[in-house]
């Protein structure tokens, strides 16, 4: 997965996302391997990469929807592990393909 920065925030802008060593595996496959990321308020941050590169898994961990295997961090000032319920109150997340629709008749 590639990470790109598109805009520079003011030097004193607070960190909105601050994670270190974020890791997630499914079975024996490591999907996210030790991501360190800091995103300041007002900054535009993009995830680019092929299918299976860990983009959605990383975003789900940042939003409190998936617990990382290792690493620490905050999103919107809340701990991504112990305060995930508070993050969910503040973040809207919609996937490109919403899997629930396939289960509806």
Secondary structure as GFF3:
##gff-version 3
##sequence-region A 1 105
A	DSSP	beta_strand	2	5	.	.	.	ID=ss1
A	DSSP	beta_strand	15	26	.	.	.	ID=ss2
A	DSSP	beta_strand	29	40	.	.	.	ID=ss3
A	DSSP	beta_strand	45	48	.	.	.	ID=ss4
A	DSSP	alpha_helix	55	62	.	.	.	ID=ss5
A	DSSP	beta_strand	70	75	.	.	.	ID=ss6
A	DSSP	beta_strand	78	79	.	.	.	ID=ss7
A	DSSP	alpha_helix	84	90	.	.	.	ID=ss8
A	DSSP	alpha_helix	100	103	.	.	.	ID=ss9
###
